[in-house]
């Protein structure tokens, strides 16, 4: 991995391919290399240059917990430093929130944007969930690894995945073996607490595709549809039989939507 110094911080990144650049922005607690499982190969096969990176706060002890504007500045700095400015963007969950804010603050940097599992406002349940998770992450309690894995699976995956014996075993083993460090969640969890931004998103003029995941409990499809309605000209698509990790559960359909949208330029 390479290192870039942007916006007053140091970010690790990977840069593959030689076509038009696409920067992929991951969600809370996950490293950029998660994109390498499915989305990066699909974009490389379609002829794009693919850049992934670790968001600020992913490395424990890397400074004060970031605000959303810090991450927006980081993304802008990467676009300018690595791409010379304008590029395509893909964001999921918190990463989509970052891309949405960049579309407002620095629209000249964005050619097209895919916003997965996103929202433009807090609803009561998600606001309470984010606050509760922040309280847990900043408190002394450590969840048993098996329980943490089961909770993550219930929140992040579709019932269609959990009711499949083989797939459920695979995901639970993976989550238990590779839990997200509490220090990382402590650094990034408050980024999940957001204001109502839908009114502001009506000023976005970039070309956007919003992708919702049918069984997503963390950012349900109706919240993504609100974002697509708010952004003038945005398209909305929904992927069935997947939860918040829809880009991992149904990668072929997600990749097809993403690549086909970028081809409309």
C-alpha positions in Angstrom: 0.0 0.0 0.0 1.1 3.6 -0.7 0.8 6.6 1.6 -0.6 10.0 0.8 -0.3 13.1 3.0 -3.5 15.1 2.5 -5.7 17.5 4.6 -3.3 17.4 7.5 -3.3 13.6 7.9 -1.7 10.5 6.4 -3.8 8.0 4.5 -2.8 4.6 3.2 -4.2 3.7 -0.2 -4.0 1.3 -3.2 -4.0 2.4 -6.8 -4.6 -0.1 -9.6 -5.4 0.2 -13.3 -4.8 2.9 -15.9 -8.3 4.1 -17.0 -10.5 6.9 -15.7 -10.1 7.0 -11.9 -12.7 5.7 -9.5 -12.3 6.3 -5.7 -14.2 3.9 -3.4 -15.1 5.1 0.1 -15.8 2.5 2.8 -18.2 2.7 5.7 -17.6 2.8 9.5 -15.0 0.4 10.9 -14.0 -1.3 7.6 -10.7 -0.9 5.7 -10.6 0.0 2.1 -9.4 -3.4 1.0 -12.9 -4.8 1.6 -13.6 -3.3 -1.9 -11.0 -5.6 -3.3 -13.2 -8.7 -2.9 -15.8 -7.7 -5.5 -16.1 -4.1 -6.6 -12.4 -3.3 -7.4 -12.1 -6.4 -9.7 -15.3 -5.5 -11.5 -14.2 -1.9 -12.1 -10.7 -3.0 -13.3 -12.3 -5.4 -15.7 -14.4 -2.6 -17.0 -11.3 -0.5 -17.7 -11.2 1.9 -14.8 -8.4 2.9 -12.5 -9.4 2.0 -9.0 -8.3 3.7 -5.8 -9.2 2.4 -2.3 -8.0 3.8 1.0 -8.5 3.6 4.7 -10.6 6.3 6.2 -9.2 8.5 9.0 -9.7 6.9 12.4 -9.2 3.4 11.1 -5.7 3.2 12.7 -6.0 3.3 16.5 -4.1 6.2 18.1 -4.1 8.2 14.8 -5.4 11.4 16.4 -8.7 12.9 17.7 -11.9 11.2 16.5 -12.7 12.8 13.1 -15.7 14.8 12.2 -17.5 14.2 8.9 -15.9 17.3 7.4 -12.5 15.9 8.1 -13.3 12.8 6.0 -14.7 15.1 3.2 -11.5 17.0 3.2 -9.5 13.8 3.1 -11.5 12.6 0.1 -11.1 15.9 -1.7 -7.3 15.8 -1.0 -7.0 12.3 -2.5 -9.0 13.3 -5.6 -6.8 16.3 -6.2 -3.5 14.5 -5.3 -4.0 11.2 -7.1 -6.5 12.1 -9.8 -5.6 15.7 -10.6 -9.2 16.7 -9.7 -12.3 15.2 -11.2 -13.1 11.5 -10.7 -15.9 9.0 -10.2 -16.8 8.0 -6.6 -18.4 5.1 -4.9 -19.4 5.2 -1.2 -21.3 2.9 1.1 -23.0 3.8 4.4 -20.8 6.4 6.1 -18.7 6.5 2.9 -21.8 7.5 1.0 -22.5 10.3 3.5 -18.9 11.5 2.9 -19.4 11.5 -0.9 -22.8 13.4 -0.5 -21.1 16.1 1.5 -18.3 16.3 -1.1 -20.9 16.8 -3.8 -22.1 19.9 -1.9 -18.7 21.3 -0.9 -16.6 20.4 -4.0 -18.8 19.5 -6.9 -16.1 20.2 -9.4 -14.3 17.1 -8.2 -17.1 14.6 -8.9 -17.8 13.2 -12.4 -20.4 10.6 -11.2 -21.3 9.1 -7.8 -22.7 5.8 -6.6 -24.3 6.0 -3.1 -24.9 2.7 -1.5 -26.9 2.0 1.7 -27.2 5.7 2.4 -29.5 8.2 4.1 -30.0 11.9 4.4 -31.5 12.2 7.8 -31.6 10.4 11.1 -34.8 8.6 12.0 -35.6 7.7 15.6 -34.5 4.1 15.6 -31.2 4.7 13.8 -30.4 7.8 15.9 -30.9 5.7 19.1 -28.9 2.8 17.7 -25.9 5.1 16.8 -26.0 6.8 20.2 -26.2 3.4 21.9 -23.3 2.0 19.9 -21.2 5.1 20.7 -22.0 4.6 24.4 -20.9 1.0 24.2 -17.7 1.8 22.3 -16.7 4.5 24.8 -17.6 2.4 27.8 -15.7 -0.3 29.7 -17.9 -3.3 28.5 -16.3 -5.8 26.1 -18.8 -8.0 24.2 -17.9 -11.7 24.0 -16.6 -12.3 20.5 -19.3 -14.8 19.6 -22.1 -12.5 20.7 -20.5 -9.5 18.9 -20.3 -11.6 15.7 -23.9 -12.7 16.0 -25.1 -9.1 16.6 -23.1 -7.8 13.6 -24.6 -10.6 11.5 -28.1 -9.7 12.5 -27.6 -6.0 11.8 -25.6 -6.3 8.6 -26.9 -9.3 6.7 -30.1 -10.4 5.1 -32.3 -13.1 6.6 -31.8 -14.9 3.2 -28.1 -15.2 4.1 -28.6 -16.0 7.8 -31.1 -18.8 6.9 -28.6 -20.5 4.6 -26.7 -22.9 6.9 -23.4 -22.7 4.9 -23.4 -18.9 4.4 -24.4 -18.2 8.0 -21.6 -20.3 9.3 -19.1 -18.6 7.0 -20.1 -15.1 8.0 -20.3 -15.9 11.7 -16.8 -17.5 11.6 -15.5 -14.5 9.7 -17.0 -11.9 12.1 -15.7 -13.8 15.2 -12.3 -14.3 13.7 -11.9 -10.7 12.6 -13.9 -8.4 14.9 -13.7 -4.7 14.4 -11.4 -3.3 17.1 -13.1 -1.3 19.7 -10.6 1.5 19.3 -11.6 1.8 15.7 -15.3 1.9 16.5 -14.5 4.5 19.2 -12.8 6.7 16.7 -15.5 6.4 14.0 -18.8 5.6 15.7 -19.9 9.1 16.3 -19.8 9.7 12.5 -23.0 7.7 12.4 -24.9 10.4 14.2 -26.0 12.9 11.6 -28.2 15.9 11.1 -31.1 16.1 8.6 -29.4 17.0 5.3 -32.1 16.3 2.8 -32.9 19.9 2.3 -29.3 20.7 1.6 -29.0 17.7 -0.8 -31.5 19.4 -3.1 -28.6 21.7 -4.1 -26.5 18.8 -5.5 -26.2 18.9 -9.2 -23.9 15.9 -9.8 -25.0 12.7 -11.6 -25.8 10.2 -8.9 -27.1 6.6 -8.6 -28.5 5.7 -5.2 -28.5 1.9 -4.4 -30.7 0.5 -1.6 -30.5 -3.0 -0.1 -33.9 -4.6 0.4 -33.2 -6.1 3.9 -30.9 -3.4 5.2 -31.7 -2.7 8.9 -29.1 0.0 9.4 -30.0 2.2 6.4 -33.3 0.8 5.1 -34.2 1.4 1.5 -36.8 4.1 2.2 -34.1 6.4 3.6 -32.0 5.9 0.5 -35.0 6.6 -1.7 -35.4 9.9 0.2 -31.8 10.8 -0.9 -32.5 9.9 -4.5 -35.7 12.1 -4.4 -33.8 15.0 -2.9 -30.9 15.1 -5.4 -32.2 16.4 -8.7 -31.9 13.8 -11.5 -30.6 11.1 -9.2 -31.5 7.5 -10.1 -32.5 4.9 -7.6 -32.1 1.1 -7.7 -32.8 -1.6 -5.2 -31.1 -4.9 -4.7 -33.1 -7.8 -3.3 -32.1 -10.5 -0.7 -29.3 -8.5 0.9 -28.8 -6.4 4.0 -26.4 -3.6 4.9 -23.5 -5.6 3.4 -25.4 -5.9 0.1 -22.2 -5.2 -1.9 -20.8 -8.4 -0.4 -24.0 -10.5 -0.4 -25.1 -9.7 -3.9 -21.9 -8.4 -5.6 -22.8 -9.3 -9.2 -26.0 -7.2 -9.2 -24.3 -4.4 -7.3 -21.4 -4.4 -9.7 -23.6 -4.4 -12.8 -25.5 -1.4 -11.5 -22.3 0.5 -10.8 -20.5 -0.3 -14.0 -23.6 0.3 -16.2 -24.2 3.7 -14.5 -20.6 4.8 -15.1 -20.9 3.8 -18.7 -23.7 6.4 -19.2 -21.2 9.2 -19.0 
